Amino acid sequence: LVYSVSSRQSLEELKPIWQTIKEIKGAELPNIPVMLAGNKCDESPEIREVSAAEGQAQAQTWGVSFMETSAKTNHNVTQLFQELLNMEKNRNVSLQVDGR
């Protein structure tokens, strides 16, 4: 789930999307790899509307991982996808061990 750190509205718009994911996935939700990403972290502090601490707090509320990224400068983009891949790999290993 990606929002712009320069737009509080973009973070607010993710809340109903998160609720829909929760409704659809239900009990499976803890096993689904989901991250909250605050994009445009390269923006100047004057333009920023959502702090890293606020993004982290929202991620904790939802029980997901958090990372700030910049598609413009490629900051943490590879790391974000690597983290999601690791989460999925761990999920698949867990599913195989559990016999699902």
C-alpha positions as CSV (number, residue, x, y, z in Angstrom):
1,L,0.0,0.0,0.0
2,V,1.6,3.2,-1.2
3,Y,0.9,6.8,-0.2
4,S,2.7,10.1,-0.9
5,V,4.4,11.7,2.1
6,S,3.5,15.0,0.6
7,S,-0.2,14.2,0.6
8,R,-2.1,13.3,3.8
9,Q,-5.1,12.6,1.7
10,S,-3.3,9.8,-0.1
11,L,-2.7,8.1,3.3
12,E,-6.3,8.6,4.3
13,E,-7.5,7.1,1.0
14,L,-5.7,3.9,1.9
15,K,-7.8,3.3,5.0
16,P,-10.9,2.0,3.2
17,I,-8.7,0.0,1.0
18,W,-7.1,-1.6,4.0
19,Q,-10.6,-2.3,5.5
20,T,-11.6,-4.1,2.3
21,I,-8.4,-6.2,2.4
22,K,-9.2,-7.1,6.0
23,E,-12.8,-8.1,5.1
24,I,-11.7,-10.2,2.1
25,K,-8.8,-11.9,3.8
26,G,-10.2,-12.3,7.3
27,A,-8.3,-14.8,9.3
28,E,-5.7,-15.2,6.5
29,L,-4.6,-11.6,6.9
30,P,-1.6,-12.1,9.2
31,N,-0.1,-14.4,6.6
32,I,-0.5,-12.0,3.7
33,P,2.7,-10.0,2.9
34,V,1.6,-6.3,3.1
35,M,3.7,-3.2,3.5
36,L,2.9,0.4,3.9
37,A,5.2,2.6,1.8
38,G,5.5,6.3,2.1
39,N,6.7,7.4,-1.3
40,K,8.4,10.7,-2.3
41,C,10.6,10.8,0.8
42,D,13.0,12.9,-1.3
43,E,10.6,15.9,-1.1
44,S,11.7,18.9,0.9
45,P,10.5,18.9,4.6
46,E,8.2,21.9,3.8
47,I,6.2,19.9,1.3
48,R,5.9,16.8,3.6
49,E,2.4,16.3,5.1
50,V,3.0,12.9,6.7
51,S,6.0,12.3,8.9
52,A,7.9,9.0,9.0
53,A,6.7,8.6,12.6
54,E,3.1,8.9,11.4
55,G,3.6,6.4,8.7
56,Q,5.2,4.0,11.1
57,A,2.4,4.4,13.6
58,Q,-0.2,3.7,10.9
59,A,1.7,0.6,9.9
60,Q,1.8,-0.6,13.5
61,T,-2.0,0.0,13.8
62,W,-2.5,-2.2,10.8
63,G,0.1,-4.7,11.8
64,V,2.1,-4.3,8.6
65,S,5.7,-3.4,7.8
66,F,6.7,0.1,6.9
67,M,9.3,1.8,4.7
68,E,9.7,5.2,3.1
69,T,10.8,5.2,-0.5
70,S,11.5,7.5,-3.4
71,A,10.8,6.3,-6.9
72,K,12.5,9.4,-8.2
73,T,15.9,8.7,-6.5
74,N,15.3,4.9,-6.2
75,H,15.7,5.2,-2.4
76,N,14.6,1.9,-0.7
77,V,12.7,0.8,-3.8
78,T,14.8,-2.4,-4.2
79,Q,14.7,-3.0,-0.5
80,L,10.9,-2.6,-0.4
81,F,10.5,-5.3,-3.1
82,Q,13.1,-7.5,-1.4
83,E,11.3,-7.3,1.9
84,L,8.0,-8.2,0.3
85,L,9.7,-11.2,-1.5
86,N,11.2,-12.3,1.8
87,M,7.8,-12.1,3.5
88,E,6.3,-14.2,0.7
89,K,9.1,-16.7,0.9
90,N,8.7,-17.1,4.6
91,R,4.9,-17.4,4.2
92,N,5.4,-20.2,1.6
93,V,7.8,-22.0,3.9
94,S,5.3,-21.8,6.7
95,L,2.5,-23.1,4.5
96,Q,4.7,-26.1,3.5
97,V,5.6,-26.9,7.1
98,D,1.9,-26.6,8.1
99,G,0.9,-28.8,5.2
100,R,-1.4,-26.3,3.6
